[in-house]
């Protein structure tokens, strides 16, 4: 027996509540300040913007699909992997 629609919605809502807390997280790495923005959706997209430390405007850097993540820590692990991949 497969998962019902109601079960799937409950599961996705629980995931959304957990990883939504990553929204607007900021950190500094290698002279850049990064901002993580949770965009949600069915695939739980997380955008990564960055700017040089001391500058004003963030620019789009990249993004990740957080659909496999259940915690903020898991999301941040993927974000850091993406940031370090570009270095």
PyMOL commands that set and color helices and strands:
alter all, ss='L'
color gray80, all
select helices_A, chain A and resi 5-22+72-86
alter helices_A, ss='H'
color red, helices_A
select strands_A, chain A and resi 25-29+32-40+45-52+59-65
alter strands_A, ss='S'
color yellow, strands_A
deselect
rebuild
show_as cartoon
